């Protein structure tokens, strides 16, 4: 399970985030490209936009469920 105490500071504020256990597999950005992306230095992914609407929410949930290291959390600052 993701840990909000070690979430990357470059995530946007809100419910979803990526923590420092991310292995940069790009799965989240492939499943939810409107909400997750790689950082400029290519070391990890972040949540760059919180979901808006049912479609984006479902994509974020799918990305979180599929993350091989459980680096995506949904208990960030709401």
Backbone torsions as a table, in degrees:
resi	resn	phi	psi	omega
1	UNK	NA	137.8	178.9
2	UNK	-63.1	153.3	-176.1
3	UNK	-122.8	114.4	-176.7
4	UNK	-68.4	-14.5	177.5
5	UNK	-75.5	-13.9	177.1
6	UNK	-123.6	26.9	177.7
7	UNK	-71.6	148.5	177.7
8	UNK	-65.0	136.5	-178.1
9	UNK	-68.9	-14.6	-179.5
10	UNK	-88.1	3.7	169.2
11	UNK	-67.4	149.0	172.9
12	UNK	-73.2	156.6	177.3
13	UNK	-65.8	145.9	176.8
14	UNK	139.0	-169.6	-172.9
15	UNK	-63.5	-46.5	-174.6
16	UNK	-94.0	146.5	178.6
17	UNK	-158.5	166.0	173.6
18	UNK	-117.8	133.6	-179.6
19	UNK	-100.4	-179.6	-172.3
20	UNK	-76.1	4.5	173.2
21	UNK	-87.2	-0.4	179.9
22	UNK	-56.6	132.2	178.1
23	UNK	-102.5	9.8	176.1
24	UNK	56.5	52.4	179.4
25	UNK	-87.7	-10.9	178.5
26	UNK	71.3	7.8	-179.8
27	UNK	-62.4	-44.6	-176.5
28	UNK	-63.3	-41.2	-179.8
29	UNK	-72.9	-23.0	175.6
30	UNK	-77.6	-31.5	179.8
31	UNK	-86.5	-32.1	-177.0
32	UNK	-137.6	65.8	-175.4
33	UNK	-64.8	-21.8	177.2
34	UNK	-73.6	-14.9	-173.0
35	UNK	-122.2	-26.7	-179.1
36	UNK	-121.5	145.6	176.6
37	UNK	-154.7	164.8	175.0
38	UNK	-78.8	148.4	173.8
39	UNK	-76.0	162.8	-175.0
40	UNK	-59.0	-33.5	-178.7
41	UNK	-84.7	0.1	174.4
42	UNK	69.2	29.4	-178.7
43	UNK	-101.1	-21.6	-178.0
44	UNK	-166.0	168.3	175.1
45	UNK	-98.6	160.3	176.0
46	UNK	-140.5	163.4	168.0
47	UNK	-87.2	113.1	-176.9
48	UNK	-99.8	-10.0	178.4
49	UNK	-155.7	128.5	177.3
50	UNK	-71.1	148.9	-176.7
51	UNK	-65.0	143.2	175.1
52	UNK	-124.9	115.9	178.4
53	UNK	90.4	166.6	-174.2
54	UNK	-64.4	-37.5	-177.6
55	UNK	-66.1	-46.8	178.7
56	UNK	-67.6	-37.5	177.8
57	UNK	-61.7	-44.8	178.7
58	UNK	-63.2	-39.0	178.8
59	UNK	-65.0	-40.6	177.8
60	UNK	-65.5	-41.2	177.3
61	UNK	-62.9	-40.5	178.1
62	UNK	-64.5	-42.9	178.6
63	UNK	-62.9	-43.3	179.5
64	UNK	-63.3	-44.1	-179.7
65	UNK	-66.4	-31.9	-177.0
66	UNK	-88.5	-11.6	-177.3
67	UNK	-59.4	120.8	-174.6
68	UNK	-68.2	-17.8	-179.4
69	UNK	-119.4	10.7	178.9
70	UNK	54.9	44.1	-178.4
71	UNK	-88.9	-5.6	-179.5
72	UNK	-100.5	127.9	179.8
73	UNK	-116.4	158.0	177.2
74	UNK	-126.5	29.5	-179.5
75	UNK	-125.0	30.4	178.1
76	UNK	-73.9	-169.6	178.9
77	UNK	-68.2	124.7	-177.8
78	UNK	-95.9	NA	NA
